[in-house]
Amino acid sequence: MRADKAAKVAVLFLHPESGDYFNATPGLLELELCADKTNIAMNGDAYKETTLSNLARFNRIADYMHEKGQKVVASVNITLPWILGNVEPKADVLIAGYDTFEKAQLEVLIGNHKPVGRLPITLPKNSAVIAVNEYGVCVSRNDVPGYDKDKYLREDMTYAYKDSTGNEYKLDFGLSY
């Protein structure tokens, strides 16, 4: 990533990681896009978690571009149902990639190909909707797919991430131009 002073748009490719299911962290699998987030391990010890090592740089570039009145396109590699709350508000355009080649995404962004695609999963709103209690029971039942979890959550909770314009990041969501 390079912030060019003459650039009108910054395209930032984000590749979060949370380890693998059997060797991820001392605690539960972290799904929030975060850096140095304090979590509690299964044994009660505190530890730091980073799923997006370049989050601070992303924020600096996004802030710089917005100060100059320019735009930010963020492409998040969706290898897990990431919680986007630390990235989406700073992006003017958010793209979900699935190990998609960056060159292919750029070809779409510059207009060489029409964008197509829909989310194959529902992205959770925040950590609260996937929280696990002291007995290991998830508030949003693990055996229910994301698009249907609202039926099983408390009345004051909804599962899917919703951006500032009201788009819900549920199964089959997608925009095009």
Buried (B, 14 or more C-beta within 10 A) or exposed (E): EEBEEEBEEBBBBBBBBBEEEEEBBEBBBBBBBBBEBEBEEEEEEEEEBBBBEBBEBBBEBBEBBBEBEBBBBBBBBBEBBBBBBBBBEBBBEBBBBEEBEEEEBBEBBEEEEEEEBEBEBBBBBBBEBBEBEEEEEBBBEEEBEBBEBBEEBEEEBBBBBBBEEEBBBBBEBEEEE
